[in-house]
Amino acid sequence: MSVTELKEQMHRQIDLLNDENDIEDLSATIDFFFNSREIHFDSNHPDFVAQLENSLENANKQPGISTGELREKRRF
């Protein structure tokens, strides 16, 4: 089954839900799924790209530390 077919099937199943509690449970499950992923499913999504650019900018602003310096710090 293709991704498009799976999405269509999921949409049909969601449309069958009428109970508010079921819909809230499904919403919580979907939220948990997306929040549990380390990498956003769409690495080209503007929000994800912006987050990466922001992280890179922050990393470039802070002075780095060499492996040797880190080893020295851990000794004490």
CYANA upper distance limits for C-alpha pairs under 8 A (distance plus 0.5 A):
  1 MET  CA      5 GLU  CA      6.58
  1 MET  CA      6 LEU  CA      7.01
  2 SER  CA      6 LEU  CA      6.70
  3 VAL  CA      7 LYS  CA      6.67
  4 THR  CA      8 GLU  CA      6.68
  5 GLU  CA      9 GLN  CA      6.64
  6 LEU  CA     10 MET  CA      6.65
  7 LYS  CA     11 HIS  CA      6.63
  8 GLU  CA     12 ARG  CA      6.74
  9 GLN  CA     13 GLN  CA      6.75
 10 MET  CA     14 ILE  CA      6.62
 11 HIS  CA     15 ASP  CA      6.62
 12 ARG  CA     16 LEU  CA      7.08
 13 GLN  CA     17 LEU  CA      7.56
 17 LEU  CA     22 ASP  CA      7.43
 17 LEU  CA     23 ILE  CA      7.20
 18 ASN  CA     22 ASP  CA      8.09
 18 ASN  CA     23 ILE  CA      7.98
 19 ASP  CA     23 ILE  CA      6.97
 20 GLU  CA     24 GLU  CA      6.64
 21 ASN  CA     25 ASP  CA      6.55
 22 ASP  CA     26 LEU  CA      6.64
 23 ILE  CA     27 SER  CA      6.58
 24 GLU  CA     28 ALA  CA      6.66
 25 ASP  CA     29 THR  CA      6.66
 26 LEU  CA     30 ILE  CA      6.65
 27 SER  CA     31 ASP  CA      6.61
 28 ALA  CA     32 PHE  CA      6.57
 29 THR  CA     33 PHE  CA      6.64
 30 ILE  CA     34 PHE  CA      6.84
 31 ASP  CA     35 ASN  CA      6.51
 32 PHE  CA     36 SER  CA      6.40
 33 PHE  CA     37 ARG  CA      7.16
 34 PHE  CA     40 HIS  CA      8.04
 37 ARG  CA     41 PHE  CA      8.37
 39 ILE  CA     43 SER  CA      7.98
 40 HIS  CA     48 PHE  CA      7.31
 42 ASP  CA     48 PHE  CA      8.28
 43 SER  CA     48 PHE  CA      6.79
 43 SER  CA     49 VAL  CA      7.45
 44 ASN  CA     48 PHE  CA      7.40
 44 ASN  CA     49 VAL  CA      6.77
 45 HIS  CA     49 VAL  CA      6.71
 46 PRO  CA     50 ALA  CA      6.50
 47 ASP  CA     51 GLN  CA      6.68
 48 PHE  CA     52 LEU  CA      6.80
 49 VAL  CA     53 GLU  CA      6.65
 50 ALA  CA     54 ASN  CA      6.53
 51 GLN  CA     55 SER  CA      6.66
 52 LEU  CA     56 LEU  CA      6.65
 53 GLU  CA     57 GLU  CA      6.59
 54 ASN  CA     58 ASN  CA      6.66
 55 SER  CA     59 ALA  CA      6.60
 56 LEU  CA     60 ASN  CA      6.63
 57 GLU  CA     61 LYS  CA      6.85
 58 ASN  CA     62 GLN  CA      7.12
 59 ALA  CA     63 PRO  CA      8.47
 65 ILE  CA     69 GLU  CA      6.71
 65 ILE  CA     70 LEU  CA      7.19
 66 SER  CA     70 LEU  CA      6.80
 67 THR  CA     71 ARG  CA      6.73
 68 GLY  CA     72 GLU  CA      6.78
 69 GLU  CA     73 LYS  CA      6.77
 70 LEU  CA     74 ARG  CA      6.79
 71 ARG  CA     75 ARG  CA      6.96
 72 GLU  CA     76 PHE  CA      7.73
